[in-house]
């Protein structure tokens, strides 16, 4: 009887999934979302300055690609300045960008192609042109913009490493293309080869944070192939034109090429990019774009996005929810960044222009790790475990090549940006989920080195190793006397203590599996170091001195120097490895519930920054999991929309968007290393996840109306299910989860400790 029941549910849900796959899912993606400052309530209360900007761009790309393409409204590669800002009214070209989507970092290795007609102009103040959003078409695989002042129609489509641009003349005129390596340091190279019809160039990358301004050890290389023969060309620096076929290391330099165009005539260019070499860029172009058929390439790229997005198919009558959901999926697939060429070559990590080659996998970088270990990478542990395996392998290669496991690997360099040691948490999360096709012995050695050893002075200043580890090991917390001077984020001692305690817990899980028993016990003991910064007199975390006295005055709702981008009240809830232990410190689960209530009711919950992302799900550790269902529903509705200001803070490499994806699906990895996902009410009537192993995980909701938001009961594969979490294997092995919803809370469902998620403290 059970098998018959499951078969009926399976057939019904498969019929829905088939119908949904037939839809044009890509059309729901709104790439302009997040290109304007956030307008949500929590963002306006807690954010300020750059924290209000989602900092996404309308990227034309493929999932996890090397290079994205965007219209450019901001020149330079300045920190916290994305190349496209919705409020801007003027265009300076179309950029091949390596902007970290949703970040407050910097672009690197980029270059820009600007089309113009009439008389040649090479000074940005003269050639920039106005544009209207009404004249834009934005999709993940295609961008179109009409430029009335130049009587041009510009179009872009892109593969993983390459792009094709098409310019259509709307009147008979001269057409010029300006190609500019976007160096802010007067560096770079560009050359026009008229015999081969190619333009070659590169823009050297530089580090920020630790090692700020130093060469990153690689460049952004490009080669441009023009469909028509090149007869008119030259170089320029600013408004000075130079009769030459190449130029190097000059301010505001670039190359121009010119053509006579008839009305309706099209000019197409194909562009290859690489981080390894000019020839690498050329080989990538030869492999990925073999013809001049723009429409065929565009259709191919659309199919790739359609397949990627339709791995999750949702059913809902609310079209806005679909737009927000699939836009969030698109944003969550921008990073990490592919770094190797089609033949496997890539620049060594922190390698000073040394080249290596990866066999049997792909090499990735640009991991905004403080953000993405929470939900973005766990999302793809479900959807794309092969990608995750490649990312773990990439981390091991970085550690071997630089002799230390990086903390926040971006620009293919050490940075020591942000806090914590969450590469360790990421590898542990992949390991416990059975993603294991890599050298775990090397991985463990590198993770252990970060947890127990401090580099020498030179290496430490270069960004290697945990910040303030010596203090942490000595005191069991980082005291306020240690200002953590060798870091971009200085001080923040309490937040560092909390996050190191989680990373120690994560490593203890791997140590246990590898029978490293002494390490396991030491790390497990350190997992409780969060207790050392918890002040029972205020029931919150608080700055502490070496003599164990507390920082005064205590301001729970103010941003303090010992807290990272938040308040003591907000950061108190960062104990994902031991929520029950935190509750015990507070006086019991009811006190934890009261503290959560106080945070939300006072308006102090801030969704626009990552440390709070697990907080709404913490009610699942109390007798009121229905409050998780209530709060998550409110956040989904209040903090996300599909307008340009629809993200409530920096998207941070897709973390903000991945939170939406997982929460809308009704399960979230509060502790990614635990193998458990905490349940809440899905946003959709039903959905299906197509897993890489060919199985499907499906969720069906049963309700009398769309307003029912509380879980009354549940079934898994036809049997009653009483827990308020599911496991990774339940998803991986496929199955059907049914949720029965009501308008009023069922205050008994999953409210007993036996039905709650795991915690270090029983």
C-alpha positions in Angstrom: 0.0 0.0 0.0 2.8 2.4 0.9 4.6 1.8 -2.4 1.3 2.4 -4.3 0.8 5.6 -2.5 4.3 6.9 -3.3 3.8 5.9 -6.9 0.6 7.9 -7.2 2.3 11.0 -5.7 5.4 10.4 -7.9 3.4 10.3 -11.1 1.4 13.4 -10.2 4.5 15.4 -9.3 6.3 14.2 -12.4 3.5 15.5 -14.5 3.8 18.9 -12.9 7.6 18.9 -13.3 7.3 18.0 -17.0 4.8 20.9 -17.5 7.1 23.3 -15.7 10.2 22.2 -17.7 8.3 23.1 -20.8 8.0 26.7 -19.6 10.4 29.4 -20.6 11.9 29.5 -17.1 14.8 31.9 -18.2 12.2 34.6 -18.9 11.5 34.9 -15.1 15.0 36.1 -14.4 15.3 39.8 -13.8 19.0 40.7 -14.1 18.5 44.4 -13.2 17.3 43.3 -9.7 19.9 44.5 -7.2 21.5 47.2 -9.3 19.9 50.0 -7.2 20.1 50.7 -3.4 17.9 48.5 -1.2 14.6 49.9 -0.3 13.6 47.3 2.3 12.7 48.3 5.9 15.6 46.4 7.6 18.1 47.7 5.1 17.1 51.3 5.7 17.3 50.8 9.5 20.6 48.9 9.8 22.5 49.5 6.6 24.4 52.6 5.5 26.5 53.7 2.6 27.7 50.7 0.5 25.8 48.2 2.8 22.6 49.4 1.1 23.8 48.3 -2.3 23.2 44.8 -3.5 26.0 45.5 -6.1 24.8 43.0 -8.7 25.1 43.7 -12.4 23.0 42.6 -15.4 25.6 40.0 -16.3 25.4 38.2 -19.6 27.2 34.9 -18.8 26.8 31.2 -18.2 26.7 29.6 -14.7 30.1 29.9 -12.8 31.8 31.3 -15.8 35.2 32.9 -16.2 34.0 36.3 -17.5 30.7 38.2 -17.4 29.6 40.9 -19.8 27.7 44.0 -18.8 26.9 47.5 -20.0 29.3 49.9 -18.3 28.2 53.1 -16.6 31.1 53.4 -14.2 34.7 53.3 -15.4 37.7 52.1 -13.5 38.2 49.1 -11.2 37.5 51.0 -7.9 36.6 49.2 -4.7 32.9 49.0 -4.0 32.0 50.4 -7.4 30.3 47.9 -9.8 30.6 48.6 -13.5 26.9 49.1 -13.8 24.6 51.2 -11.6 20.9 51.5 -12.4 20.7 55.2 -11.5 23.4 56.2 -14.0 22.2 57.8 -17.2 25.3 57.4 -19.4 27.1 54.5 -21.0 30.9 54.2 -21.6 30.9 50.8 -23.3 30.4 47.1 -22.7 32.7 45.5 -20.2 34.2 42.0 -20.0 34.2 42.0 -16.2 35.4 39.9 -13.3 33.4 41.9 -10.7 32.5 39.8 -7.7 28.8 39.8 -8.0 27.1 41.5 -5.1 30.3 42.4 -3.4 32.0 45.6 -2.1 35.4 44.6 -3.6 36.8 45.6 -7.0 36.8 44.5 -10.6 40.1 43.2 -12.0 41.6 42.2 -15.3 38.7 43.8 -17.2 38.5 45.6 -20.5 35.8 47.6 -22.3 34.6 47.8 -25.8 32.8 51.1 -26.8 31.1 51.5 -30.1 30.5 55.0 -31.6 29.7 56.5 -34.9 30.4 59.7 -36.7 33.8 61.3 -35.8 36.3 59.4 -33.8 36.5 60.4 -30.1 38.8 58.7 -27.6 38.2 60.8 -24.4 35.4 59.3 -22.2 33.9 62.7 -21.5 33.3 63.1 -25.2 32.3 59.6 -26.3 30.0 58.6 -23.4 26.4 58.6 -24.4 23.0 58.7 -22.7 20.8 55.7 -22.6 17.3 54.7 -21.4 16.3 51.6 -19.5 13.3 51.3 -21.8 15.8 50.6 -24.6 17.5 47.7 -22.7 16.7 44.0 -23.0 18.3 42.1 -20.1 18.5 38.3 -19.8 21.1 35.9 -18.4 22.2 34.9 -22.0 21.5 38.1 -24.0 21.7 41.9 -23.6 20.5 44.5 -26.1 20.7 48.3 -25.9 19.7 50.9 -28.5 22.0 53.9 -28.6 20.0 56.6 -30.4 22.8 59.2 -30.3 25.0 56.9 -32.3 22.2 55.2 -34.3 23.4 51.8 -33.2 21.9 48.7 -31.8 24.3 46.8 -29.6 23.9 43.1 -28.6 25.8 40.7 -26.5 25.8 36.9 -25.8 28.4 34.9 -23.9 29.8 31.5 -23.2 31.9 30.4 -20.2 35.1 32.2 -21.3 34.1 34.1 -24.4 31.6 36.6 -25.8 30.1 37.7 -29.1 29.0 41.3 -29.7 26.9 42.4 -32.6 26.5 46.1 -33.7 23.8 47.0 -36.2 24.1 50.4 -37.9 20.8 52.2 -38.1 22.1 54.7 -40.6 25.0 54.8 -43.1 28.0 56.1 -41.2 31.5 55.4 -39.9 31.6 52.9 -36.9 34.5 52.9 -34.5 35.3 50.4 -31.7 37.4 51.6 -28.8 39.1 48.7 -26.8 40.3 49.8 -23.4 42.2 47.7 -20.8 40.7 49.1 -17.6 43.9 49.5 -15.6 43.8 52.2 -12.8 47.6 51.9 -12.5 48.5 52.9 -16.1 49.5 49.3 -16.9 48.5 46.8 -19.6 49.1 46.1 -23.2 47.1 46.2 -26.5 48.1 45.3 -30.1 46.2 45.3 -33.4 47.2 42.5 -35.9 45.6 43.5 -39.2 46.9 40.5 -41.0 45.1 38.1 -38.7 42.2 40.4 -38.0 42.9 40.2 -34.2 43.3 42.6 -31.3 45.3 41.3 -28.4 45.6 42.7 -24.9 45.9 42.3 -21.2 45.2 44.1 -17.9 47.3 43.1 -14.9 45.4 42.2 -11.7 46.3 43.5 -8.3 45.5 42.4 -4.8 43.4 44.2 -2.1 43.2 43.6 1.6 46.4 42.0 2.8 49.0 42.7 0.1 47.0 45.7 -1.1 48.2 47.0 -4.4 50.8 44.2 -5.0 50.6 42.3 -8.3 48.2 39.4 -8.0 50.5 37.3 -10.3 48.3 37.1 -13.4 46.5 39.3 -15.9 43.1 39.4 -17.6 44.1 38.4 -21.2 41.8 38.9 -24.2 41.8 38.5 -27.9 39.2 40.1 -30.2 38.4 38.7 -33.7 36.6 40.9 -36.1 34.4 39.5 -38.9 35.4 42.3 -41.3 38.9 43.1 -42.3 40.7 45.8 -40.3 42.0 48.7 -42.4 41.6 51.7 -40.1 43.2 51.5 -36.7 45.5 53.2 -34.2 46.3 53.6 -30.5 45.3 56.3 -28.0 46.0 57.6 -24.6 43.2 59.9 -23.4 42.5 62.2 -26.3 45.9 61.8 -27.9 46.0 59.4 -30.9 49.1 57.5 -31.9 49.9 55.9 -35.2 51.1 52.5 -34.0 50.0 48.9 -33.8 50.6 48.4 -30.1 50.9 50.3 -26.8 52.0 49.3 -23.3 51.7 50.8 -19.8 50.2 54.2 -20.6 47.5 56.1 -18.9 43.9 55.8 -20.3 45.3 53.8 -23.2 43.5 51.7 -25.8 43.2 50.8 -29.4 40.6 51.9 -32.0 39.4 50.3 -35.2 37.1 51.8 -37.8 34.7 50.7 -40.5 32.4 52.1 -43.1 28.9 50.8 -42.4 25.7 50.9 -44.5 22.3 51.2 -42.9 21.2 47.8 -41.6 24.7 46.3 -41.8 26.0 44.3 -38.9 29.5 44.1 -37.4 30.2 41.1 -35.3 33.2 40.5 -33.1 34.2 37.4 -31.1 36.1 37.8 -27.9 38.2 35.2 -25.9 39.4 35.7 -22.4 41.9 33.9 -20.1 43.8 34.3 -16.9 46.7 32.3 -18.2 48.0 33.9 -21.5 47.1 35.6 -24.7 47.3 32.2 -26.5 45.0 30.8 -23.8 42.4 33.4 -24.7 42.7 32.6 -28.4 42.4 28.8 -27.8 39.3 29.4 -25.6 37.8 31.4 -28.4 38.5 28.7 -31.0 36.9 26.1 -28.7 33.8 27.9 -27.6 32.7 30.1 -30.5 33.3 28.4 -33.9 31.0 30.4 -36.2 29.7 33.9 -36.7 26.1 32.9 -36.2 25.0 35.3 -33.3 21.4 34.0 -33.1 22.5 30.3 -32.9 25.0 31.1 -30.2 22.4 33.0 -28.3 20.0 30.1 -28.5 22.6 27.7 -27.3 23.4 29.9 -24.3 19.7 30.2 -23.5 19.3 26.4 -23.5 22.2 26.1 -21.0 20.5 28.6 -18.7 17.2 26.8 -19.1 18.7 23.5 -18.1 20.5 25.0 -15.1 17.5 26.9 -13.8 15.0 24.1 -14.4 16.9 21.8 -12.1 14.4 23.2 -9.6 10.8 23.5 -10.9 8.2 25.3 -8.8 4.4 25.6 -9.1 2.7 28.7 -7.9 0.1 31.1 -9.3 2.2 34.1 -8.0 4.3 35.2 -11.0 6.3 37.6 -8.9 7.4 34.8 -6.6 8.7 33.0 -9.7 10.6 36.1 -10.9 12.2 36.6 -7.5 13.0 32.9 -7.2 14.6 32.3 -10.6 16.4 35.7 -10.3 17.9 34.5 -7.0 19.0 31.3 -8.7 20.7 33.3 -11.4 22.5 35.4 -8.9 23.6 32.4 -6.9 25.2 31.0 -10.1 27.6 33.9 -10.8 30.4 32.6 -8.5 32.8 31.0 -7.8 34.7 31.8 -10.9 36.1 29.4 -13.4 39.8 30.1 -13.8 41.3 27.4 -16.1 41.4 27.5 -19.9 39.8 24.8 -22.0 43.1 22.8 -21.9 43.3 23.0 -18.1 45.9 25.7 -17.7 45.4 28.2 -14.9 47.6 30.7 -13.0 49.0 29.2 -9.8 47.5 30.5 -6.6 49.7 33.4 -5.3 52.0 32.2 -8.0 53.7 35.3 -9.5 52.7 34.5 -13.1 53.5 30.8 -12.8 51.2 28.5 -14.8 49.9 25.1 -13.8 47.5 22.7 -15.4 44.6 20.8 -13.8 43.8 17.3 -15.0 40.4 15.7 -14.5 38.5 18.7 -13.1 38.3 22.5 -13.1 40.0 25.2 -11.0 37.9 27.9 -9.4 38.5 31.1 -7.4 36.8 34.2 -6.1 35.2 32.7 -3.0 33.6 35.3 -0.8 33.9 32.6 1.9 32.7 34.5 5.0 29.4 34.8 3.1 28.9 31.8 0.9 29.7 28.9 3.3 26.3 29.6 4.9 23.9 28.9 2.1 25.3 29.5 -1.4 27.8 26.6 -1.4 25.4 24.3 0.5 22.8 24.9 -2.2 25.1 23.5 -4.7 26.1 20.6 -2.5 22.5 19.5 -3.3 22.3 20.7 -6.9 25.9 20.3 -8.2 28.1 18.1 -6.0 30.6 17.8 -8.9 31.1 21.6 -8.9 31.6 21.5 -5.1 34.2 18.7 -5.5 36.0 20.9 -8.0 35.9 23.8 -5.5 37.3 21.6 -2.7 40.1 20.4 -5.0 40.8 24.0 -5.9 41.2 24.9 -2.2 43.7 22.0 -1.8 45.7 23.2 -4.8 45.8 26.7 -3.3 47.0 25.4 0.0 49.7 23.3 -1.6 50.9 26.1 -3.9 50.9 28.8 -1.3 51.8 26.5 1.7 48.8 27.7 3.7 45.1 27.2 3.2 43.5 30.5 2.3 40.9 32.2 4.4 39.0 34.2 1.8 40.6 33.4 -1.6 39.9 36.0 -4.2 42.0 37.5 -7.1 43.7 34.1 -6.9 45.5 35.4 -3.9 45.6 35.4 -0.1 43.5 38.2 1.4 42.7 37.4 5.0 39.5 39.5 4.3 36.7 39.3 6.8 36.9 36.9 9.8 36.8 33.2 10.6 38.4 30.3 8.8 35.5 29.2 6.7 37.3 27.4 4.0 37.7 24.7 6.7 33.9 24.8 7.4 33.2 24.5 3.6 35.5 21.5 3.2 34.1 19.8 6.3 30.5 20.4 5.0 31.4 18.8 1.6 33.1 15.9 3.4 30.3 15.0 5.7 27.8 15.1 2.8 29.9 12.4 1.0 31.5 14.7 -1.6 35.0 13.2 -1.3 36.8 12.8 -4.6 39.9 14.6 -3.5 43.0 14.2 -1.4 41.6 14.4 2.2 45.0 13.8 3.7 46.3 17.0 2.2 43.1 18.8 3.0 43.3 17.8 6.6 46.9 18.7 7.0 46.2 22.2 5.6 43.0 22.7 7.7 44.9 21.5 10.8 47.8 23.9 10.1 45.3 26.9 10.1 43.7 25.7 13.3 46.9 25.1 15.3 49.8 27.0 13.8 50.7 30.7 13.2 52.8 31.6 10.1 56.0 33.6 10.3 55.8 37.3 10.2 56.2 37.7 6.4 53.6 35.1 5.6 51.2 36.4 8.2 51.4 39.9 6.8 50.8 38.4 3.4 47.4 37.1 4.6 48.2 33.5 5.5 46.8 31.9 8.7 44.1 32.8 11.1 44.2 36.3 12.5 44.9 36.5 16.3 45.2 32.7 16.6 47.8 33.0 19.4 45.4 35.0 21.6 42.5 32.7 20.8 44.6 29.6 21.8 45.9 31.3 25.0 42.8 32.7 26.4 40.0 30.6 24.8 38.8 33.9 23.3 40.3 36.9 21.6 40.7 39.6 24.3 40.1 43.3 23.5 43.8 44.0 24.1 44.6 42.2 20.8 43.5 44.8 18.2 44.2 42.4 15.3 46.3 45.0 13.4 47.3 42.8 10.5 43.8 42.6 9.0 41.4 44.7 6.9 38.7 44.1 9.5 40.6 45.0 12.7 39.4 44.2 16.2 36.0 42.4 16.0 37.3 40.1 18.7 34.0 38.6 19.9 32.8 37.8 16.4 36.2 36.2 15.6 35.9 34.0 18.7 32.4 32.9 17.8 33.4 32.0 14.2 36.6 30.2 15.2 34.7 28.1 17.6 32.4 27.0 14.7 35.4 26.3 12.4 37.0 24.2 15.2 33.8 22.2 15.5 33.8 21.7 11.7 37.3 20.4 11.7 36.6 18.1 14.6 34.0 16.3 12.4 36.7 15.5 9.8 39.2 14.6 12.5 36.7 12.1 14.0 36.2 10.5 10.6 40.0 10.2 10.1 40.6 8.8 13.6 42.6 11.8 14.6 41.3 11.4 18.1 43.6 13.8 19.9 42.9 16.5 17.4 39.2 15.7 17.6 39.1 16.2 21.4 41.1 19.4 21.4 39.0 20.9 18.6 35.7 19.8 20.2 36.7 21.5 23.4 37.5 24.7 21.5 34.0 24.4 19.9 32.6 25.6 23.2 34.8 28.8 23.3 31.6 30.8 22.5 30.9 30.5 26.2 33.9 32.6 27.1 32.4 35.7 25.5 28.9 35.2 26.8 28.1 37.5 29.7 25.3 35.9 31.8 24.6 39.2 33.4 23.2 40.6 30.1 22.5 37.2 28.4 24.5 38.3 25.3 28.0 38.1 23.9 30.3 41.0 25.0 33.8 42.2 24.6 36.2 40.8 27.2 39.7 41.8 28.5 42.6 39.5 29.4 41.6 39.8 33.1 38.2 38.5 32.1 36.4 41.8 32.9 33.8 43.0 30.4 33.8 45.9 28.0 31.8 48.9 29.3 29.4 50.4 28.6 27.3 47.6 27.2 25.2 48.7 24.3 23.4 45.6 22.9 21.8 47.3 19.9 24.7 49.4 18.8 27.5 48.6 16.4 30.6 47.9 18.6 34.3 47.5 17.6 34.4 44.0 18.9 31.5 42.9 16.6 31.7 42.4 12.8 29.2 44.4 10.9 26.5 44.2 13.5 25.5 44.5 17.1 26.1 42.3 20.2 22.4 41.4 20.2 22.5 40.2 16.6 25.8 38.3 17.0 24.8 36.5 20.2 22.8 34.1 18.0 25.9 32.9 16.0 26.5 29.5 17.7 25.3 27.2 14.8 27.2 24.2 16.3 25.5 24.4 19.7 22.2 26.2 19.7 21.0 24.1 22.6 24.1 25.1 24.5 23.4 28.8 23.8 19.9 28.2 25.1 21.2 26.7 28.2 23.4 29.7 28.9 20.4 31.9 28.5 18.4 29.9 31.0 16.7 27.3 28.7 14.9 27.0 25.4 12.1 29.4 26.6 14.7 32.1 27.2 16.1 31.5 23.8 12.7 31.9 22.3 12.1 35.2 24.3 15.5 36.5 23.1 14.5 35.7 19.5 11.1 37.4 20.0 12.8 40.5 21.4 15.1 40.7 18.4 12.3 40.6 15.9 9.8 42.6 17.8 12.2 45.5 18.4 13.1 45.6 14.7 16.8 44.6 15.4 16.8 41.7 13.0 19.0 42.7 10.0 18.6 40.5 7.0 21.0 42.6 4.9 24.1 41.0 6.4 25.1 37.4 6.7 25.7 36.7 10.5 21.9 36.9 11.0 20.8 34.6 8.2 20.4 31.6 10.5 18.5 33.4 13.2 14.9 33.0 11.9 15.4 29.2 11.9 16.5 29.0 15.5 12.9 28.8 16.7 13.2 25.1 15.5 15.3 24.6 18.7 12.4 25.8 20.9 8.9 24.7 21.6 7.7 27.1 18.9 8.9 26.1 15.5 5.8 27.8 14.1 7.6 31.1 14.7 10.3 30.1 12.2 7.5 29.6 9.7 6.1 33.0 10.5 9.4 34.9 10.5 10.8 33.3 7.3 7.5 34.1 5.5 7.8 37.7 6.6 11.4 38.0 5.4 10.7 36.4 2.1 7.9 38.9 1.5 9.5 42.0 3.0 13.2 41.8 2.1 13.0 40.6 -1.5 11.3 41.9 -4.6 12.0 42.0 -8.3 12.7 45.7 -8.7 16.2 47.2 -9.1 16.3 47.8 -5.3 14.9 44.3 -4.5 17.8 42.9 -2.5 18.3 44.1 1.1 22.0 44.5 1.1 25.2 43.3 -0.6 24.3 40.0 -2.4 27.8 38.9 -1.5 28.6 36.4 -4.3 25.1 35.0 -4.2 24.6 34.4 -0.5 21.7 36.7 -0.1 20.1 35.1 -3.1 20.8 31.6 -2.0 19.1 32.3 1.3 16.0 33.1 -0.7 16.2 30.0 -2.8 16.6 27.6 0.1 14.1 29.4 2.4 11.5 29.6 -0.4 12.0 25.8 -0.8 11.4 25.4 2.9 14.7 24.0 4.2 17.9 25.8 5.4 21.3 24.6 6.6 21.6 26.5 9.9 24.7 24.4 10.5 26.0 23.3 7.1 28.4 20.7 8.7 25.5 18.9 10.5 24.0 17.4 7.4 20.6 18.7 8.5 18.3 21.3 7.0 15.7 23.1 9.2 12.2 23.1 7.9 9.9 26.0 7.3 6.9 26.5 5.1 7.7 26.6 1.4 6.6 29.6 -0.7 5.3 27.3 -3.4 2.4 24.9 -3.7 4.8 22.2 -4.8 8.2 21.9 -6.4 10.7 19.3 -7.7 14.5 19.2 -7.5 16.1 17.1 -10.2 19.2 15.6 -8.6 22.5 14.8 -10.4 21.9 11.1 -9.6 18.7 11.1 -11.7 16.4 11.0 -8.6 13.9 13.7 -7.6 13.2 15.3 -4.3 9.7 16.7 -4.3 7.7 18.8 -1.8 3.9 19.0 -1.9 1.8 21.3 0.2 -1.8 20.6 1.1 -3.9 23.6 2.1 -7.4 25.1 1.6 -6.0 28.5 0.7 -2.9 30.4 -0.2 -2.8 32.2 3.1 -2.1 29.1 5.2 1.5 29.4 6.4 1.8 27.1 9.4 2.8 23.4 9.2 0.2 21.3 11.0 1.7 17.9 10.1 4.0 16.2 7.6 4.6 13.0 5.8 7.7 11.7 4.1 7.2 9.0 1.5 3.7 8.5 2.8 4.6 8.0 6.4 4.0 10.5 9.2 7.0 12.7 9.8 7.3 14.6 13.1 10.8 16.3 13.0 11.3 19.9 12.1 14.4 19.2 10.0 15.3 16.9 7.1 18.7 15.3 6.3 21.0 15.6 3.3 20.5 11.9 2.5 16.7 12.3 2.5 17.2 14.8 -0.3 20.0 13.0 -2.1 18.1 9.7 -2.2 15.0 11.3 -3.5 11.5 11.1 -2.1 8.3 13.0 -1.5 7.8 15.4 1.5 4.2 16.4 2.1 3.3 19.4 4.3 -0.2 20.0 5.6 -0.7 23.7 6.2 -3.2 25.6 8.3 -4.0 29.3 9.1 -3.3 29.0 12.8 -0.1 27.6 14.4 -0.1 23.9 15.4 1.8 24.4 18.6 2.5 20.7 19.1 4.0 19.7 15.8 7.8 19.1 16.0 7.9 21.0 19.3 9.5 18.3 21.4 13.3 18.1 21.9 13.4 14.7 20.2 12.1 16.3 17.0 14.6 19.1 17.0 17.9 19.4 15.1 21.2 18.2 16.6 23.5 20.3 18.8 26.7 19.7 20.6 24.8 20.1 23.9 22.2 17.3 24.2 
